[in-house]
Amino acid sequence: MEPSAITDEWIERHFDHLSPDLARDLHPTLARARSRCPVAHSDAYGGFWIATRYEDVLRIAQDWRQFSSELGITVPAPPGDQQMKILPVTIDPPLQRTFKKLINAHFTPAKIGPWEEATRAIVNRLIDEFIDAGECDFMKEFARPFPGLAFFDLALHAPADDLEEVNHYATMASLPNVPESRECVLKLAGWISEFLDRRREEGPRGDVVDAVLGAEIEGRPITREEAIGTVQLLVLGGLETTAGVLGAAMLRFCGQPEIPALLREKPDLIPKAVEELLRLDGSFICIGRTARDDGEIDGTRIGQGERVIMYWASANRDEAEFPDPDAFDLDRPRNRHIAFGAGPHRCVGSNLARMNLRIAIDEIVRRMTDFRLKPGADVEFHSTFNRAPLSVPISFTRG
């Protein structure tokens, strides 16, 4: 069915976060939800609530005592789906803080700063492979391999030869409505388990993997399952999310050529442009919580045990927080977007993601001009809790 077939009744009563129609028409649909029913209840998958306004989403994210991650971060999914036990996403404070502190120390600005030169080299190596052709599938040839190559090399010290396989597992694991998803969840966990075994044998490198392997959790050694779950978070957060932002940014550059032209002329604006791109097209679009007790959101009663999906993607385009919210505007007086989430579970890799996006966009607009989406291209998105274009076929003039 066409996107227009998403009716008001569907939004208010039958909202399905796994719907391909929502994936295609996400932002207009969320805008209608904010306007008509900002806290709606869906009868899909046994029932759940949807929060779409900035103020409500921020409150839910910060109130972990009432809206728990440990009790569930997804709504009941289709039969056969297996929820990923990723840490520390699926636990609450105070234990969550122990795991997050363990990871945070390895992704501070001071820690990742020395990775800039190597990151830029990876970006240019990928561009070198397609720039003379004047065309490429931007997702396949740049947006998807780049964050993985950088993350495998600089953060995980994992073999680059494994990246294509792991990228596939990570992408499929994010799509619970795809039959292959459950199998890829298990295969990703299996790869991580084998990788951790190899790292134990190789000796210390002083990186985040060493920190996970040697961690003590509440006075005891970290378990094997906890170590796998923690590295699983790093893999899922370090690969597909950055790829999705890059893909959406290229679509925007094709549709609004004045943006790359401005950034090419004034590269000092790129950090601010990254923030606006994250606000408009952040790929981490939503996540769930489960109510510990009876409570309310904006006057709507939420019962104990009921689930709520909060939409970062909607909050970041809320008219009450961002004037002219659908516009790319580098002159916003403030941009308090929550593309990386909010509250205790805010993304630990935000500094790394910002650096990767800044360097990638800098080199892309410097070396390539006149971006055009190929004629007849029908860009589709995979979209559940993360959203990314499946393919972005472009042509361009070499810079």
N, C-alpha and C positions, 0 to 999 in steps of 0.2 A: 504494500500500500504506500501511497505517497505521504510525505511528511505532513501535509495538510489534514490527513486522516486522524492525526492526534487531536482528539476533541477535548473540550473543556471537561466533559464527564470523565474521560480517560485520565486527565491530569488530576482531577479531584478525588477519583474513586478507584481507578485501576492502574495507577502509575506503575510502570515496570522498568526498573533501572537496567535490565538486561535487553531491552527492546532494541532491535536494529533501527527502528524508526526514531527512537530517542537519540541514538548515536549519531544519526545523520542530521537531526534537527535540534541538537541539544540546547543551544543558548536561547533561541526563540521560545522553546518550550518552557525552559526555566523562567524566562521573563514573564510568561503567561502565568506560571505557578505563583511567582512572587506577587503578581497583581491580583489574582483571583483567590488564591487559597495558600498563603505562605506556610501554614502548617497543615498539610493534607494527610489523609489516611488512605492507603491503598489496600485492596483486598487480595493482592497478588502474594503468592508464597506464604499464605497463612496470615498475612496482614502485617503492615508496618507503617510508620509515620515518615513524612518527608519534610525537612526544614530547609527553607530556601533563602531567608533573609539574613543579611550580614549579622545583625545583632543577635538573632536566635542561634545561628551557627556558631558564632564566637562563644556564646554562653554555654552551649552544650559541650564544646571542645574543652573549655576551661573547667567545667564542673564534673570532674572525674568521679567524685563521690556519688553523685546521683546518676550520671550517665557513664556506665562502665564499659571498658574495652574487654576486660577479663570475661565478662558474661556473654560477649559476642560482638564482633565488629561487622558481621554481615547479616543480612536477612536470611531466612531459610531459603536455600537455593534449590535448583531443580534436582530431582532424584539422581543419585550417583555422584554428586559434587562432593568434594572433600575440602573443607576449610583449611587453609594453610596456617600452621602454628608458627607464625613469625614473631620473633622477639626483638624488642620489647613492645611491639604493637598490640599484642593480645594479652597483656597484663596491665594492672593498675599500679600506681604508687602505693606503698613505698618501694616494693620490689622492682617496679618498672624503672625507678631512678637508678638503681644499682646497675642494671644492664645498659641504660642510656649513658651513664657516666663512663662506663667502660668503652663505649664506641666514640662518644663525643671527643675524647682527648685526642683522637687521631684524625679529626676533620675540622680543627680550628683553622682560622686564617693563617696563623704562623706555621702550622703543620703542612698545609697544602701549598703555601706560597712557593716553595722550591720546586713544585711540580709544573710551574707555568711554562718553562722553556720546552720541556718534554711534551707537554700537552699541545703546544703550538706546532711542534714538529709532527705530531700525529695528525693534526688537522690538515696541515699542508701536504703530508704524504697521501692522505685520502683525496684531497682536491687534485693533486698531480695526476691521479689515476683516471680522471674523467674530464679534466678541464679542456684538453685539446679537442675532444669530441663535440663540445658545445651543447651537450645534452646529457642527461642522466636521470635515473630514478633516485631522487634525492633521499628517500627513506632507505632504500636498499644499499646505495653506494656511499652515503655519508651519515645521515642522522642516526641510523641504527647501529652501525659498527663503531662510530666514533666514541660514544661514552663508554662502551664496553671495552674497547682497546685501551683507553686511558685508565679505566678503573682496574682492569686486570693487571696492567703493567705497573701502575703507580701505587695503588692501594692494596690490592690483594696479592700481588706477585704470583699470579696464576698464569698458566701457559696460554699464550694467545691462540694456539691451535684449537683450544677448547671453546673459543668464544662463540663461533657460529652455532654450535650445538647448544650452549647455555643460553644464548640470546633467544633461540627458538623455544626452549623450555620456559624461560621467563615470560615471553610474550603469551604463549598458550596458557600458562598457569594463571594469567590475569583474566582469562575469558571463561568463566564457569558455564556459559551456555554453549560452548564448543565441545563436541564429544571427546576431543583429544586432551582436554584440559586436565582431567583427573590423572591421566597417565603421565602428563608432563610435570605435574606437581611432584609425583613420586620420583620421576627421573631426575628432576632438579635436586631433590633431597639426596638422591643417590650419588649424584655428581659431587655435591658438597661434602658428603661423607668421605668419599674417596680422596677428594682434594685435601681435606683436613688430615687424613692419614698420611698423605705425601708430605704435607708441611711438618708434621711431627717428626718425620724421618730426616727432613732436610736441615733442621737446626734453625735457630732464631734469626729473624730479620728485623726485629724491632717494630713491626707493623701491627695493624689492627687484628690480623689473624693470630699472631702470637699472643696478643692481649686476650683474645677470646679463649684460646687454648689453655692459657695459664690462669684464667680468671677464678677467683673465689667468690661464691655467691652465698651470702649469709653464713660465712665461716666454713663452707664446704667447697670442694672442687666443682666446677661447672660440669653438668652431665653432658653426655654425648648428644642427646636430643636438644638440649639448650644451646649447645655450640652450633649445631646444624641450623636451628631456628634463627639464631642471631646472624649467621653468615647469610642465610636466606634473605633476611631483611636487607642486608647490604647489596646483595645481587639484584633483588627486585627494585630497590630504590636507586641503584646506581646505573641501571641500564635503560629500561623502557621509559621511565618518566622523562629523562632528559631528551631522549629520542623523540618523544611526543611533542615537546615544546619546540624543538628544532623543526620538525615537520610542519607544525602549525605556523611557525614564524615564516617559513618559506612560502606557504600558501598566502600569507598576508603580504609578503614582499611582492609576489606575483600580482596580487590584486591592488596593491597600493605602492607602486614603484617609487613614489616620492619618499617613502621611508628608507629603503636602502640608499637612495641617492643622498639623503640628508646625512645618514650615518657614514657614508663614504667621504662626504665633505667635512663632517665634524665628528671624527671618531671618539672624541671626548664625551659624546652623548650616549655612547653604547651602553655603559653601565645603567643609565637611567632608562634606556630603551629595553634592556633586559627585564627590568622590573615591570614595565608596562606590558611586555609580551607575556610575562608570567601571570600578571593579573588577568589579561584578556584570554589567554589560551593555555593556562597551566594544565598539565596533563593529569595531575592528581586531582580528580574532579569531585570525589565524594568518599565517605567512609561511614560506617555504622557504629552505633552505641546501643547498649541495652539498659533500660531503666532499672536501678536497684530497688527503688521504692516508688510509690505513687507520687506523682509530681505534675508539673505543667510546663508548657512552652508557650509563651505569649498568650496566656489565658486558656490554652487548650490542654485538657487533662490527659496525661500520659500515665498509664497504669503500670504497676510493678511487672517487670518481665517483658514489657513491650519494647519493640525495637524501633530505632529512629535512624534514618539516613540523613546526614547533613551534607549539603552540597557546597563545597568550597567554590566550585565553578559558578554557582548562582550568587553566593555572597560577594564574590569579586566583581560582579556586575550589578550590584544592588544600587538602585538610583538614590537611595537614602544615604549611602556612604560615598558614592562616586558620581559626581555630576557628569552627564553625558557618558554613561558607563560603557557604551559599546565603541567609543572613539579611542583611537590611539593618540594619546595626548602627553607629550613630554613636559608640558607646563603645569601639570597638576600640582597644586600647593602641597598635597600630601597623598601618599599612595600606601595605605596600610593594608595591602592585599594579604590574603592568607593562603597563597598558592602552596605553601609548604605546611599547611595545617596551623594549628594553634594549641596552646595549652601544653601539658606535660608531654604529649606525644608528637609535638612538632618535629618535622623531619630533621634528622641529625646530619644529613648530607647537603643542607642548603648552601653552605659556603662553597662546596665542591661544585654543585650544580651551577651556581652563579658564575664561577670561574670558567667552567667548561662552555657555558653559553656565551659569555663575554668574548672569549678567545675565538670560538667558532664563528660568531657573527662578524667579528673584526676581520678575520681572514676571508670569509665568504664575500663580504661587500667590497673588500679591497681588491680581490683577484677576479671577481666575476661581476658582470653588468647585464642589464636588460633581461631580468628574469621573466620567463613566460611559462605558464602552464601549457602543456602540449594540447593542441586542438582535440576536442572530443574526450579529454580526460574526465572521468567521473570518479572523483576522490571519495572513497569510503573510509569509515573510521571503525576501528575496534574500540569499544567503550563499555566499561563496567565501572570499576573504581579508578582505573587509569584510562586515558583516551589518547589515541594516536592515529594519524592517517595510515592506512595500509600501504599506500603507494602515492608518491608525489612526482609524476613524470614532468620534467621541466626541460626547457632549452634556455640558452643564455649566450651572451657574447663574452668572450674571455676578457678579463680586465687587463 
